[in-house]
């Protein structure tokens, strides 16, 4: 049995609880939400959480190479080129320097929705960029350098199905997505090779029956430090590296010890010299690139990054091994795997045992290089 005093305390306690937690019509309890307009007994409306936007499938994937540079791979193009594209972010210049623009848009994966490189850069979250697009909100401008003018580095094929314009940028092919508002840089080594009337043939677009991009470019001299539109240095030096093609260039990042060489050399796929290639000149380019590496503060730390397959490999190792393999071809120490008649002349294919290096080119280029070597002895 409760004593009278205990009973009084119990009644007072219950009264306090009722006052605090049970609303009285026309009055508000001290724990009520001061912003609520609900009457007693009325339920709060249910507001579902905002849906996460569904990630759209893209023709590209991106991976961080350095604090400022990303590798972008076109993973499943119908040409089986899988070109490597590089994007260096330079916040102090409010600029992204792109090396090449790929050949994507016609993916073997029919579920791909984003076929525009520019849309990928500005709209697709990248895990290694903190889940943000590389150019989030399109805040940074672009400068585009073309390693050379072959189709798999400058164009984009039209999509095979209707997609939103922001994802495909219809009517704009590859580098055209950027040329409309950004400078496009090419080698000044052979202006005739990259002239507008020569581009359809020299880009190989004519041979493939695909549209050639139309764009204006700035021809850059050898050994030029690149800058933004406003003149801020971008931390890259453009080098003329002819041989694979007359217009081939490399970019040298002396700060990050990164060398970007386009299609001059790469591993595990054939290095394909077109009819306008020159193997003797290619040897001179390899020597030049090795000299650049050796002049750096840490030659053994320099990494080479190529237009296909090879990325962040020791530069000296790759350059020297490639030179030795092509030299072995000229001395007859590598057998021809096949000879085929293509585009009006015989083409040959050489492959190193193990497959690290292989070369495919007009047989004429090999014979010309052998002749030049005999003359130099």
BELFENRA-V776520 format. One record per pair of residues at least 4 apart in sequence whose ideal C-beta (glycine too) atoms are under 7 Angstrom apart, sorted by the first residue. I is the first residue (numbers start at 1). J is the second residue. Records with the same first field share a line. If there is no record, write none. Layout:
# BELFENRA-V776520
I=J + J
This chain:
# BELFENRA-V776520
2=6 + 7 + 10
3=7
4=8
5=9
6=10
7=11
8=12
9=13
10=14
11=15
12=16
13=17
14=18
15=19
16=20
17=21
18=22
20=29 + 30 + 31
21=29 + 31
23=28 + 29 + 32 + 40
25=40
28=32
32=36
38=42 + 44
56=113 + 114 + 167
57=111 + 112 + 113
58=112 + 114 + 120 + 124
59=74 + 75 + 76 + 104 + 105 + 107 + 112 + 114 + 115
60=72 + 73 + 74 + 75 + 104 + 117 + 120
61=73 + 75
62=70 + 71 + 72 + 126 + 128 + 134
63=70 + 71 + 128
64=70 + 128 + 129
65=69 + 70 + 71 + 312
66=256 + 258
68=88 + 89 + 90
69=86 + 87 + 88 + 256 + 258
70=87 + 134
71=84 + 86 + 311
72=85 + 87
73=82 + 84
74=82 + 83 + 102 + 103 + 104
75=82
76=107 + 108 + 109
77=81 + 82 + 103 + 104 + 106 + 107
78=106 + 107 + 108
79=103 + 152
81=103 + 152
82=308
83=100 + 102 + 103 + 152 + 153 + 307 + 308
84=306 + 307 + 308 + 311
85=98 + 99 + 100 + 101 + 102
86=99 + 260 + 305
87=96 + 98 + 121 + 134
88=96 + 97 + 234 + 236
89=96 + 140
90=95 + 97 + 234 + 235
92=232
93=228 + 232 + 234
94=140 + 141
95=140 + 141 + 142 + 143 + 228 + 234
96=135 + 140 + 142
97=143 + 145 + 226 + 234 + 236
98=142 + 144
99=145 + 147 + 251 + 260
100=146 + 147 + 153 + 307
101=117 + 144 + 153 + 154 + 174 + 175 + 178
102=117 + 152 + 153 + 174
103=151 + 152 + 155 + 156 + 157 + 174
104=115 + 117 + 156
105=115 + 156 + 157 + 158 + 159
106=157 + 160
107=112 + 115
113=163 + 167
114=119 + 120 + 124 + 167
115=156 + 159 + 167 + 168
116=120 + 156 + 167 + 168 + 169 + 177
117=121 + 177
118=122 + 169 + 177 + 178
119=123 + 166 + 167 + 169
120=124
121=133 + 134 + 135
122=133 + 135 + 138
123=133
124=133
125=131 + 132 + 133
126=132 + 133 + 134
127=131
129=134
132=136
135=139 + 140
141=182 + 229
142=178 + 182
143=182 + 183 + 185 + 226 + 228 + 234
144=175 + 178 + 182 + 184 + 185
145=185 + 238 + 249 + 251
146=153 + 154 + 175 + 184 + 185 + 186
147=153 + 248 + 249 + 262 + 263 + 307
148=153 + 244 + 245 + 247 + 248 + 262 + 263
149=154 + 194 + 199 + 202 + 203 + 247
150=203 + 204 + 245
151=155 + 203 + 204 + 205 + 208 + 210
153=307
154=174 + 175 + 203 + 213
155=173 + 174 + 205 + 213
156=173 + 174
157=210
159=163 + 168
163=167 + 168
165=169 + 170
169=177
172=176 + 177
173=211 + 213
174=213
175=179 + 184 + 213 + 215
176=180 + 213 + 214 + 215
178=182 + 184
179=184 + 215 + 216
183=218 + 229
184=215 + 217 + 218
185=217 + 218 + 220 + 238
186=194 + 217 + 219 + 220 + 247
187=219 + 220 + 240 + 247 + 248 + 249
188=219 + 220 + 221
189=222 + 240 + 242 + 246 + 247
190=246 + 247
191=195 + 219
192=198
193=198 + 202 + 246 + 247 + 276
194=198 + 199 + 247
195=199
198=202
199=203 + 212
200=205 + 206 + 212
201=206
202=276
203=212
204=208
205=210 + 211 + 212
207=343
220=224 + 238
222=239 + 240
223=237 + 239
224=237 + 238
225=233 + 237
226=234 + 236 + 238
227=231 + 232 + 233 + 234
228=232 + 234
235=253 + 255
236=251 + 252 + 253
237=252
238=249 + 251
239=249 + 250 + 252 + 292
240=249
241=248 + 249 + 250 + 261 + 264 + 285 + 288 + 289
242=246 + 248 + 281 + 285
243=248 + 264 + 277 + 278 + 281 + 282 + 285
244=248 + 263 + 264 + 273 + 277 + 282
245=274 + 276 + 277
246=276
248=262 + 263 + 264
249=262
250=259 + 260 + 261 + 262 + 264 + 289
251=260
252=259 + 292
253=258
254=296
257=296 + 298 + 301 + 302 + 303
258=303 + 305
259=289 + 292 + 293 + 302 + 304 + 305 + 315
260=305
261=265 + 289 + 304 + 306
262=307
263=271 + 307 + 308
264=285
265=271 + 306 + 318 + 319 + 322
266=271 + 306 + 307 + 308 + 309 + 310
267=309 + 310 + 318 + 356 + 357
268=309 + 355 + 356
269=308 + 309
270=349 + 358 + 359 + 360
271=358 + 359
272=360 + 361
273=277 + 279 + 361 + 365
275=343 + 362
277=361 + 365
278=282 + 365
279=283 + 326 + 365 + 366 + 369
280=369 + 372
281=285
282=286
283=287 + 323
284=288
285=289
286=290 + 319 + 322 + 323
287=291
288=292
289=293 + 319
290=294 + 316 + 319
291=295
293=299 + 302 + 315 + 316
294=299
296=302
299=316
300=316
302=315
303=312 + 313 + 314 + 315
304=310 + 313 + 315 + 318
305=311 + 312
306=310 + 311
310=318
313=317 + 318
314=318
315=319
316=320
317=321
318=322
319=323
320=324
321=325 + 357
322=326 + 357
323=327
324=328
325=329 + 352 + 357
326=330 + 359
327=331
328=333 + 334
329=334 + 350 + 359 + 366
330=366 + 369 + 370 + 373
334=350
336=348 + 349 + 350
337=349 + 350 + 351
338=349
339=346 + 348 + 363
340=347
341=346
342=347
345=362 + 364
346=362 + 363
347=360 + 361 + 362 + 363
348=361 + 363 + 366
349=358 + 360
350=358 + 359
351=355 + 358
352=356 + 357 + 358
361=365 + 366
363=367
364=368
365=369
366=370
367=371
368=372
369=373
370=374
371=375
372=376
373=377
